[in-house]
């Protein structure tokens, strides 16, 4: 199934090939990372958020300091960790030079097993589970709508929650100038 992501001012709509809205994503508050995922009838099914973790180790990397979570009825149902690009032989994260290190993949613990979301060179994404492709996301940062090609095995609102995690991932290395 191919879904088109239509971005609004503070909302996103997932639209199927027939032009029907099958899920909606909106901010929980005017500002902040938390989002609500609603079904096509407007019922809130999932919420998502970024959780800052307490510092545990001196050499803890930035990617280890946050969790990206999908909630259902205020209970976590999926959580994700980011992995930053490395440019050293030992796999260490590269130092901040001209831009912050880019997020290259995200590991998501879901009720359906561990999913791996990998960024491609064209800024598209592939979602796999145990080597099987579950979904593809068209490239971000282009002047075309983003499309999500999914297997129909899982509920669409869960895919909408996964899309929010992808949004977090793709914008994690943004630099905000004040």
N, C-alpha and C positions, 0 to 999 in steps of 0.2 A: 504494500500500500504506500502511495506517495502522498505526503502531507506538505502543504506549503505553509510557511510561517509568515503571517502578516503582522507586522509590527505597528502598534498604535502609539499614542503618547505615553501612557503608563501601562499598556496591555499588549499581549501577543495573542493572536488567534491561530489555532491549527486548523487548516481548512483542507478537506479531502478533495479528490479529483472531481467531484460533482459540485464543488463550491460551497459545501455545507460546513459550518463550524462544528468541529467534533470535540474541541477542548479549548479552554481559555486560560491564559496566565495573566495575573495582575499583581501589582505590588500590594503587600499587606499594609504598608504605611506609605506616605508620600515619598519619603526618602528611606533608604536602607536596602539591604540585599534580600530580605525575606519576601517570598512570593507565595501566592495562592494559585493552586491548579484546580480549575472547575471543569465539570463535564459539560456536555452540550445543553443541559437544562439549567446550568448555573449553580449546581450543588458543588460545594468545595469538597474535593476528594483528598487532595494532598496539599501540604505546605512544604516550602523549602527554606533553608537558611544556611548561612556560613557561621560556624561556631569557632571562636578563637580559643585555642587550648592553652592551659597554663604551661609555662616554660618548664621543661623537665630536665634538659641537659644543656650544658654550656654550648656545645657545638650543634645544637638542634637547628636545622635549616628552616627557612621561611615556609617551605612546602609542608614541613612537619608540624607547623604551628597552627594549622587550621583544618577543620573537617567541614565537608559539604554534605548536608543531610536532607533527605526527603522524609517527611513525617506523614503519618496517617493517624488521625485522632490523637494528635500530640505524642505519638509513639514513633521512634525512628524505624523506618522500614528499609532504608538504604543509606549508606554513608560512603563517601568517596575521599580519596587522597590524591593529591597531584604529584607529578614527577616533572622536575625541571630539566631542561637540556643540560648536557655536560660537554665540556670540551677538553677534558684531561684524560690521560690514559687510565687513571684509577677510577674514573666515573664520577669524580667530584663535581659539584655544581660550579659553573663558571662564575667568576666574580663580576659584579656590576661594573661594566665598562661604559659603553655608550647607551645601552638599554638593559633593563633587567632580563634575567634569563627567561626564555620562553617556556611555557608549559607544553610538554610534548605528549604526555598521556595522563590519563586518570584511571585509577582502579576503583571500581564501584562494587561494594558488597550489596547485593540485592537479594530478595527472597528467592530469586531464580538462579543464584550462584554468583560467582565473581565475573563481572563484565569489565572489559578493557576498552577504553575509549582512546584511540590514538589519532593524533594530529598528522595530517599528510602534508607534503611539501606545498600543495596549493591551498592550504588552510581549510581543506575539507576534513571530515572525520570518518573513521570507521569504528563501529562498535562490534566487538567480538565476545564470544563466550566459548572457552575451550577450543579455540581455533576456528569456530564456525561464525561467519558473519551474520549478525542480527540486524544491523542497520548501517546506512550510509547517510552522511550529512553533507550537503553541497558546500562549496567553499564559502567561508565567512569573508567579510571585508571586500566584497564586490558589490557592484551596483545592480545586483539581481536578487530576487527573493531567495531566501534560504529554504531548501527543500529537505525533508526528512523522509528517507525511504526505509520503511520498517517492515519487519515480519509481523503478521497479524496474530502472533502467538500470545502477546501480552496486551493488557488493556491500554487504550490510547491515552488515558489520563496519566498512567505510569510513564509512558513515553514522553508526555509533556513535562513531567517532573525530571526525567533524564535530560530533556532539552534545556531546562533551567540550569542543571549542573553543567552542561556544555557551555552555556552562556557564561557562567561563573569562570569556567576553565579558560575560555577564549579571551576573557577580559581581565584575567588575574594579573597579567604583566603590563596593563595599561599604566601610563605615567600621568598623574594628575598634576597639572601646573596651577599654582595659586598665585 
